[in-house]
């Protein structure tokens, strides 16, 4: 058993891509057509066969190399990429400015806090110095008072010792009965 298949094989009638010279010739023909077109009275407009001109432009567009379409696509993609990266860089710059402003603000708060802390420390040191000096005055006064008391006590002790060591009168004689 044989299977028969029918294939419609089209012959490859595709032409080779036109050369740059051929494309330039087509553009030149279009320019000549416009230049040689009959002018409209009292205006700079020209009268040309619209259908023929459009057909020739379409033919030119179809003959443009694929590389040109690819290049146009690449240019559009590049522009989109540039736009996207510009937006991203603008966002990064905005965030950097916000972060910088926040850091400056935090630095100012920190500076104010350090300044306030320094003021508190200086005030505390001054109060401690004042309290120490007042305490020293109170202690000095107490020492002076104790010294006076001890000096008086020492004098009394010396007096009592002196009295102790003085000769005593002889005790009166008590008669002894016999």
C-alpha positions, 0 to 999 in steps of 0.5 A, spaced: 500 500 500 502 506 498 500 513 500 500 518 495 500 525 498 500 531 494 504 537 495 503 544 493 510 546 492 511 553 490 517 555 487 521 560 491 520 566 487 523 571 492 527 575 489 534 577 492 534 583 497 535 589 493 541 593 493 542 600 496 543 602 489 537 600 487 533 603 493 536 609 492 534 609 485 527 608 487 527 614 492 530 618 486 525 616 481 520 618 486 523 625 487 523 626 480 516 624 479 514 630 484 519 635 481 516 634 474 509 634 476 504 639 474 504 645 478 497 648 481 496 655 479 498 660 484 500 655 489 506 650 491 502 644 490 503 639 485 498 634 481 501 627 481 497 620 480 496 619 487 495 611 486 501 610 482 505 614 487 502 610 493 504 604 490 511 606 488 512 608 496 509 601 498 513 597 493 519 601 496 517 600 503 517 592 502 523 592 498 527 595 504 532 590 507 530 587 514 536 590 517 533 596 517 526 594 520 531 591 525 535 597 526 528 601 527 526 596 532 532 596 536 532 604 536 525 603 539 527 598 544 534 603 546 529 609 547 524 605 551 531 602 555 533 609 556 527 612 558 526 606 563 533 607 566 532 615 566 526 613 571 530 608 575 535 613 576 530 619 578 527 614 583 534 612 585 536 620 586 529 621 589 531 616 594 538 618 595 535 625 597 530 623 602 536 619 605 540 624 605 535 629 608 533 624 613 541 623 615 542 630 616 536 631 620 538 625 624 545 628 625 542 635 627 538 631 632 544 627 634 548 634 635 542 637 639 542 631 643 550 631 644 549 639 646 544 638 651 547 632 654 554 636 655 550 642 658 547 637 663 554 634 664 556 641 666 550 642 670 551 636 674 559 637 675 557 644 677 552 642 682 557 636 685 563 641 686 558 646 690 555 640 694 563 637 695 565 644 697 559 645 702 560 638 705 567 640 706 565 646 709 560 643 714 566 637 715 571 643 717 566 646 722 565 639 725 572 638 726 573 645 729 568 644 734 570 637 735 577 639 736 575 645 741 571 640 745 577 635 745 582 641 747 577 643 753 576 635 755 584 634 755 585 641 759 580 638 764 583 631 764 590 635 765 587 639 771 584 632 774 591 629 773 594 635 776 590 634 782 591 627 783 598 628 783 598 634 788 600 632 795 594 631 799 593 634 806 594 628 811 588 625 814 586 627 820 588 623 826 582 619 829 583 617 836 584 610 837 581 608 843 584 603 848 
